[in-house]
Amino acid sequence: MGTHAAANLRHAGGALSHVGRSDSRLRVLHVMAPALAGGLESVVIELTSGLRRRGHDVHIAAVLAPGTEQEHPVVQALRERDVPVHVLVLGTRDYLGERRAVRDLMRQLNTQVLHTHGYRADAVLGDVARRERRANVITLHGFIGGSRRGRLYEWMQVQAARFASAVVAVSTPISQRLQSHGITRNVQLVRNAVAPAANALSREQARAVLNLPPDGKLVGWVGRVSQEKGPDHFIEVIARADSRICGVMIGDGPELEICKQRARQLGITERVHFVGMLAGASRYLAAFDALALTSRTEGTPMVLLEAVLAQVPIVTTAVGGVPAMVSASEAALCPPGDVQAIAAALTDVFARPAEAQARAAAANARVATEYCYESWLDNHELLYRRALGGGSATVY
C-alpha cells in the first residue's frame, strides 16, 4: 500500500494498525438511492468500478422510485463500466421492502460486506447486515444540516454509525462531528479521490457541445441545485462580478427555478447559462476559465478534485473538508455566504490569469499525490478486510 494510503486511512483516535493485503476476492454489495448525478454518485461509480477492475466481486443495489428506473444515468454509467447493478423499484417509504430485497440479494450473492451510501440506506439497512452476520460499512459523504428534515437525516446517520462495523468519514469535520457524539471506535478518515475523466473534451470542444460562447469569460458551477450547495449564492456572485463574466450552471434540483427567477430579478439572464443535468460533467470542465464552489456545507467535493485534475482555477468557500484539500496557494478560499468576496475572487482570476493558473498547477500537483486514486482503492480494501477480521462479521 502506498505511503499516502497509509497516511489517509486513520482511526479517529490514531493510525490504524497495518493489516496485510490478501489476494482473495472481496464480495461487496453497495446500496444507494441515486440522484440523477452528484458527488455521492460519482464516488460510488469510481469506487465500485475500480474494485471490479482489481478482481473483486462488487455489485450495486440501486433503490429507485417508480417511474425513475428507465435510462437512469447513474445506472447506465455503472453498467458502462461493467459494474453489475440490481435495480430495486420501491416506494418512497417502502423500507420493509428495501430490507427484504437487500437481505435476499446478500444471500444470493454470498455478500461479505454491505456498504451503504446516503441517509436512507445507512439508517435502514445496518441491522439487516448484522442479522445476516455480514460486515456493515457506511460512508458519510457529508451532512445536509440546515432544515428540520436535514437535521433529522443527520441524526439518523449518526445513530447508524454507532453500530456499523466501519464508518468512512470523507473529511476531518465529519469525523470530528462523530467524535462529538462519542463515536470513535469504528471511524476511519478516507478522503475521496478521483481518476482522470475518460474522454475529456478540450476547451473548444466542450464549449461547442454545451452551446457556450467560444471566447467568453465563463465561470462554471456544477452540482445538485439544492440549498446546501449554495446555488443562490452563485447567482448573486455573477451579478456582483465584472459584467464581462458569465456563469454556467450544470445540474438540477429543487432550487433550480428559484435560481432562474433570481437571475431574472437581477437582470442577468443573458449572463447565466443553465445547462441542466449533464451525465459525466467532468468531461466538460475545460470549458471554464474558473470553477466556483459556493457551498454552505461540504465533505470532500468530487467536483473540486475533478476541476483540479482539469487544471481549472478554483474559487471556493472554505467549508467542510475543502480547506484540507486546497490551501490559499492552490485556490481562492472565501468565507461561506460572502458573495462579495467570492465575486471579487472571480474577478481577480481574470485580472491576474498567470497567478490563477499557477494556483491551479499547484493544486494539480498536490491532488496527484495526496488524492491518488489507486491508494484510495487500497484504503477501501484494507478497511473491508479489517471489518471482516474484527469479529463483527463472518467470512464465508
C-alpha positions in Angstrom: 0.0 0.0 0.0 1.3 3.5 -0.9 2.6 6.0 1.7 -0.4 8.2 1.2 -2.8 5.3 1.6 -1.3 4.5 5.0 -1.4 8.2 6.0 -5.0 8.8 4.9 -6.6 5.7 6.5 -6.8 6.6 10.2 -8.9 5.8 13.1 -10.4 8.9 14.8 -8.2 8.1 17.8 -4.9 7.3 15.9 -3.4 5.4 13.0 -4.8 2.0 12.1 -2.5 -0.9 12.7 -1.3 -2.5 9.5 -3.3 -5.3 8.0 -1.6 -7.3 5.3 -3.2 -7.2 1.9 -4.7 -10.5 0.8 -5.2 -11.8 -2.8 -8.6 -13.3 -2.0 -11.6 -11.7 -3.7 -13.9 -9.5 -1.6 -17.6 -9.8 -2.1 -19.2 -6.4 -1.5 -22.7 -5.1 -2.1 -23.1 -1.3 -2.3 -26.5 0.2 -1.7 -27.7 3.7 -2.6 -30.7 5.6 -3.7 -29.0 7.6 -6.5 -29.9 11.1 -7.7 -29.5 11.7 -11.4 -26.0 12.9 -10.7 -23.9 14.2 -7.8 -20.8 13.8 -5.7 -22.1 10.7 -3.8 -23.0 9.0 -7.1 -19.5 9.9 -8.6 -17.8 8.4 -5.6 -19.7 5.1 -5.8 -19.1 4.8 -9.6 -15.4 5.4 -9.1 -15.1 3.1 -6.1 -17.1 0.1 -7.4 -15.6 0.2 -10.9 -12.1 0.4 -9.5 -12.6 -2.5 -7.2 -14.1 -4.5 -10.0 -11.0 -3.9 -12.1 -9.0 -5.3 -9.3 -10.9 -8.5 -9.5 -13.3 -8.1 -6.6 -16.9 -9.3 -6.8 -18.6 -6.0 -6.4 -22.3 -5.3 -7.0 -24.7 -2.3 -6.7 -28.2 -2.2 -5.4 -29.8 1.0 -6.7 -33.1 1.9 -4.9 -35.3 3.9 -7.4 -38.7 5.3 -7.1 -41.4 4.0 -9.5 -41.1 5.9 -12.9 -37.4 6.8 -12.5 -35.9 3.5 -13.4 -35.9 3.9 -17.2 -32.5 5.0 -18.5 -31.3 6.3 -15.1 -27.9 8.0 -15.9 -26.1 6.6 -12.8 -27.3 3.1 -13.6 -26.2 3.5 -17.2 -22.8 4.8 -16.1 -22.2 1.9 -13.8 -23.2 -0.7 -16.4 -20.9 1.0 -19.0 -18.1 0.3 -16.5 -19.1 -3.3 -16.1 -20.5 -3.0 -12.6 -23.5 -5.3 -12.1 -26.5 -3.2 -11.0 -29.6 -4.6 -9.3 -32.4 -2.1 -9.6 -34.9 -2.1 -6.7 -38.0 -0.2 -7.6 -39.6 0.8 -4.3 -42.0 3.3 -2.9 -40.6 6.3 -1.0 -41.3 4.8 2.4 -41.2 1.1 1.5 -38.4 0.4 4.0 -39.6 -3.1 4.7 -39.5 -3.9 1.0 -36.0 -2.5 0.8 -34.8 -4.5 3.8 -36.2 -7.7 2.3 -34.8 -7.1 -1.2 -31.3 -6.3 0.1 -31.3 -9.3 2.5 -32.2 -11.6 -0.4 -29.5 -10.0 -2.6 -26.9 -10.6 0.2 -27.9 -14.2 0.4 -28.0 -14.7 -3.4 -24.5 -13.0 -3.9 -23.0 -14.5 -0.7 -22.0 -11.0 0.3 -19.3 -10.4 2.9 -19.6 -6.6 3.2 -22.7 -4.4 2.9 -21.6 -0.9 2.1 -24.3 1.8 2.2 -24.3 5.4 0.9 -26.8 8.1 1.8 -29.0 8.6 4.8 -31.8 6.2 3.7 -29.6 3.2 3.1 -27.4 3.9 6.2 -30.4 4.1 8.5 -32.5 1.3 7.1 -30.0 -1.5 6.3 -27.3 -1.6 9.0 -29.1 -4.1 11.3 -30.1 -6.2 8.3 -26.4 -6.8 7.6 -25.7 -7.6 11.3 -28.6 -10.0 11.4 -27.2 -11.8 8.4 -23.7 -11.8 10.1 -22.2 -9.6 7.4 -19.9 -6.6 7.9 -21.7 -3.3 7.7 -19.8 -0.3 6.3 -21.2 3.1 5.8 -19.7 6.2 4.1 -20.7 9.6 5.4 -20.4 11.8 2.3 -21.5 14.9 4.2 -24.2 16.3 6.4 -27.0 18.4 4.9 -28.0 20.2 8.1 -30.0 23.4 8.0 -33.6 22.4 7.7 -35.5 20.3 10.3 -35.5 17.4 7.7 -31.8 17.8 7.2 -31.1 17.6 10.9 -33.3 14.5 11.2 -31.4 12.8 8.4 -28.1 13.7 10.2 -29.4 12.3 13.5 -30.4 9.0 11.7 -26.9 8.7 10.1 -25.2 9.3 13.4 -27.3 6.6 15.1 -26.5 4.2 12.3 -22.8 5.0 12.7 -22.8 3.9 16.3 -23.3 0.2 15.3 -21.6 -0.1 12.0 -18.6 -2.3 11.5 -16.8 0.6 10.0 -17.6 4.2 9.2 -15.9 6.1 6.4 -15.6 9.8 7.1 -14.6 11.6 3.9 -13.4 14.7 5.7 -12.0 15.7 9.1 -15.0 17.8 10.1 -17.2 14.7 9.6 -15.0 12.5 11.8 -15.0 15.3 14.4 -18.8 15.5 14.3 -19.0 11.8 15.0 -16.4 12.2 17.8 -18.6 14.9 19.4 -21.3 12.2 19.6 -18.9 9.8 21.3 -18.4 7.7 18.2 -14.7 6.9 17.7 -14.0 3.1 17.8 -15.1 2.4 14.2 -14.5 5.8 12.4 -11.8 6.0 9.7 -10.9 9.0 7.7 -10.7 8.2 4.0 -10.8 11.3 1.8 -12.3 10.9 -1.7 -10.1 10.5 -4.7 -10.7 10.8 -8.4 -9.5 9.2 -11.6 -8.9 11.4 -14.7 -12.0 11.9 -16.7 -12.5 9.5 -19.6 -12.8 11.2 -23.0 -12.3 14.6 -21.6 -13.1 17.4 -24.1 -10.9 20.3 -25.0 -11.9 23.9 -24.2 -13.2 24.4 -27.7 -15.0 21.1 -27.9 -16.7 21.4 -24.5 -17.9 24.9 -25.3 -19.3 23.8 -28.7 -21.1 20.8 -27.2 -22.6 23.0 -24.4 -23.5 25.7 -26.8 -21.5 28.3 -25.0 -19.7 31.4 -26.3 -16.3 30.3 -27.7 -14.5 33.4 -26.5 -16.4 34.5 -23.4 -15.2 34.6 -19.8 -17.0 31.7 -18.2 -17.3 30.5 -14.6 -18.7 27.1 -14.0 -20.8 25.8 -11.2 -21.6 22.0 -11.0 -23.7 20.1 -8.6 -27.1 19.3 -7.2 -29.1 22.5 -7.2 -30.1 22.4 -3.6 -29.8 24.7 -0.6 -26.7 23.2 0.9 -24.7 23.7 -2.3 -25.4 27.4 -2.4 -26.6 27.8 -5.9 -28.5 31.0 -4.9 -25.1 32.4 -3.8 -23.7 31.6 -7.3 -26.4 33.7 -8.9 -25.6 36.6 -6.6 -21.9 36.2 -7.2 -22.3 36.5 -11.0 -24.5 39.6 -10.5 -21.7 41.3 -8.5 -18.7 40.1 -10.5 -17.3 42.0 -13.5 -20.1 42.4 -16.0 -18.0 40.6 -18.7 -18.0 37.4 -16.7 -20.8 34.9 -17.4 -21.9 31.9 -15.3 -22.7 28.4 -16.4 -24.7 26.2 -14.0 -24.7 22.4 -14.6 -27.1 20.5 -12.6 -30.7 20.1 -11.5 -32.5 20.1 -8.2 -35.2 21.7 -6.0 -33.7 25.2 -6.1 -33.3 25.5 -9.9 -36.4 27.5 -10.6 -35.6 29.8 -7.7 -32.2 30.4 -9.2 -33.7 31.2 -12.6 -36.2 33.6 -11.1 -33.4 35.3 -9.1 -31.4 35.8 -12.3 -34.4 37.4 -13.9 -34.8 39.7 -10.9 -31.2 40.8 -11.0 -31.3 41.4 -14.8 -28.5 38.9 -15.6 -30.4 36.2 -17.6 -28.0 36.9 -20.5 -25.1 36.2 -18.3 -26.2 32.9 -16.8 -26.4 29.7 -18.9 -28.5 27.0 -17.3 -27.3 23.7 -18.9 -29.4 21.4 -16.7 -28.4 17.8 -15.7 -25.4 16.5 -17.6 -24.0 13.0 -17.2 -20.3 12.8 -16.9 -19.9 16.5 -16.2 -16.2 16.2 -15.5 -15.6 15.7 -19.3 -16.7 19.3 -19.9 -14.7 21.2 -17.2 -12.1 22.5 -19.6 -14.9 24.8 -21.0 -14.5 27.0 -17.9 -12.0 29.7 -17.1 -12.7 29.1 -13.4 -14.9 26.9 -11.2 -16.9 28.4 -8.4 -18.0 26.3 -5.4 -20.4 28.3 -3.3 -21.5 25.6 -0.9 -22.8 26.1 2.6 -21.5 22.7 3.7 -19.3 20.0 2.1 -17.5 16.8 2.7 -14.7 16.2 0.2 -16.3 17.5 -3.0 -15.6 15.4 -6.1 -16.2 18.3 -8.5 -13.3 20.2 -6.8 -11.0 17.2 -7.4 -12.2 16.8 -11.0 -11.6 20.5 -11.7 -8.2 20.4 -10.2 -7.3 17.4 -12.4 -8.5 19.5 -15.4 -6.3 22.4 -14.2 -9.2 24.8 -13.9 -8.7 27.6 -11.3 -10.8 27.2 -8.2 -12.8 29.8 -6.2 -14.5 28.1 -3.3 -16.0 28.6 0.1 -13.8 27.3 3.0 -16.3 24.8 4.3 -16.2 21.2 5.4 -13.2 19.3 4.1 -12.3 21.9 1.4 -9.5 23.7 3.4 -7.8 20.4 3.8 -7.9 19.8 0.1 -6.6 23.1 -1.2 -4.7 25.9 0.5 -4.7 29.6 -0.3 -1.7 29.0 -2.6 -3.8 26.4 -4.6 -7.3 28.1 -4.8 -9.1 31.2 -3.7 -10.7 30.4 -0.4 -13.6 32.6 0.7 -15.9 32.7 3.8 -19.2 30.8 3.2 -22.0 33.1 2.3 -19.7 36.1 1.5 -20.9 36.6 -2.1 -18.9 39.9 -2.4 -15.7 38.1 -1.5 -16.4 35.3 -4.0 -17.3 37.8 -6.7 -14.0 39.7 -6.1 -12.0 36.5 -6.2 -13.5 35.6 -9.5 -12.8 39.0 -10.9 -9.3 38.6 -9.8 -8.9 35.3 -11.7 -9.4 37.2 -14.9 -7.4 40.2 -13.8 -4.4 38.1 -12.9 -4.6 34.9 -15.1 -1.0 33.9 -14.6 -1.4 33.8 -10.8 -4.7 31.9 -11.1 -3.0 29.3 -13.4 -0.1 28.9 -11.0 -2.5 28.1 -8.2 -4.3 25.6 -10.5 -1.0 23.9 -11.3 0.0 23.7 -7.6 -3.4 22.2 -6.8 -3.0 19.6 -9.6 0.4 18.5 -8.3 -0.9 18.1 -4.8 -4.0 16.1 -5.8 -1.9 13.8 -8.0 -0.1 12.6 -4.8 -2.4 13.1 -1.8 -5.6 12.1 -3.5 -4.2 9.2 -5.5 -6.9 7.0 -6.9 -5.1 3.7 -6.6 -4.2 4.5 -2.9 -7.8 5.3 -2.3 -8.8 1.8 -3.5 -6.1 0.4 -1.3 -7.7 2.1 1.6 -11.0 0.6 1.0 -9.6 -2.9 0.6 -7.8 -2.5 3.9 -11.0 -1.2 5.5 -13.1 -4.1 4.3 -10.6 -6.7 5.5 -10.3 -5.1 8.9 -14.1 -5.0 9.2 -14.2 -8.7 8.3 -11.4 -9.6 10.7 -12.8 -7.6 13.6 -15.2 -10.2 14.9 -18.3 -8.2 13.8 -18.8 -10.4 10.7 -18.2 -13.9 9.5 -16.1 -14.5 6.4 -17.9 -17.1 4.3 
